[in-house]
Structure formats: structure tokens, C-alpha cells
Amino acid sequence: MFENDKVQVAHITLKPGEQLKKHVTPRDVLFYVLEGTGIVEIGEEKKEVGKDTLIGSPAKIPHRWYNQSAGTLTVLLLKLS
């Protein structure tokens, strides 16, 4: 979507039953749920979140998203430098 030397902005869409692989990013990341509900796992903590929720994920901490709902999950992400 957008990228410069300070921030990278993108979005992810997960259909029901989809999930992302656990991964680590070298930068802090902010996630903002645009649509649906899902489960975010950051380190050892899992939390169910819904629309209009903002979540922070520190750099170098494993994280991933799950969509175990019946609807689409759409998340805006901002990778900060």
C-alpha cells in the first residue's frame, strides 16, 4: 500500500479458517482491525480481537493471526522504523 523510510503500511485479509505462519519482524508493528474478528498471537499471549481494535507487536517477537470466525478478517498493519 505505502512505504517510506519511516513506515510500511499494508493490509491482510484472512478468510474463515485461514491463518498466517508465526514470524518475526525487525520492526515494531501496529495492527488495526478493519473488519471481522480474529485471534492475534504475540509471543506466548493469544487474544481475540474485533473491529476497531488496535494492537501493538514489538520488534523481534514472534506473532501471527488466525481467523476462526465465520466472516472475513481484515487488518491494517503499520511497520514502524
C-alpha positions in Angstrom: 0.0 0.0 0.0 2.6 2.6 1.1 6.2 2.6 2.2 8.9 5.1 3.1 12.0 5.1 5.4 9.8 5.5 8.5 6.8 3.3 8.0 5.4 0.5 5.8 1.6 0.3 5.5 -0.2 -2.8 4.2 -3.3 -4.9 4.9 -4.0 -8.6 5.3 -7.3 -10.4 4.6 -7.9 -13.8 6.1 -11.0 -15.9 5.0 -12.7 -18.1 7.6 -10.2 -20.8 8.7 -7.1 -19.1 7.4 -4.1 -18.2 9.4 -0.7 -16.7 9.0 2.5 -18.5 9.8 4.2 -17.4 13.0 7.0 -15.0 12.1 9.3 -12.3 13.4 9.7 -8.7 12.0 12.7 -6.5 12.7 10.4 -3.5 13.4 7.6 -2.7 15.8 4.2 -3.3 14.2 0.8 -1.8 14.9 -2.3 -3.8 13.8 -5.7 -2.2 13.4 -8.7 -4.5 12.8 -10.8 -3.0 10.0 -13.4 -5.9 9.6 -14.3 -9.1 11.5 -12.9 -10.8 14.5 -9.8 -12.9 14.9 -7.1 -14.2 17.2 -3.7 -12.5 17.4 -0.8 -14.3 19.0 2.2 -12.2 20.1 4.9 -14.1 21.9 3.1 -16.6 24.2 -0.1 -14.4 24.5 -3.2 -15.0 22.4 -6.1 -12.6 22.3 -9.4 -12.5 20.5 -9.9 -9.1 18.9 -12.6 -7.4 16.8 -13.3 -4.4 14.6 -11.7 -1.1 15.7 -9.1 -2.8 17.9 -5.5 -1.5 17.9 -2.7 -4.0 18.8 1.0 -3.4 19.2 3.6 -6.0 18.5 7.2 -5.3 19.5 10.1 -5.9 17.1 11.7 -9.4 17.1 8.8 -11.1 18.9 7.1 -13.9 17.1 3.5 -13.2 16.1 0.6 -14.4 13.9 -3.1 -14.1 13.1 -5.9 -16.7 13.0 -9.4 -16.3 11.6 -11.6 -18.9 13.3 -14.8 -16.9 12.7 -17.4 -17.3 10.0 -16.6 -14.0 8.4 -13.7 -12.2 6.7 -10.9 -10.7 8.9 -9.2 -7.6 7.5 -6.3 -6.0 9.4 -4.4 -2.8 8.5 -0.7 -3.1 9.6 1.9 -0.4 10.1 5.6 -1.5 10.4 7.4 1.3 12.1 11.1 2.2 11.8 
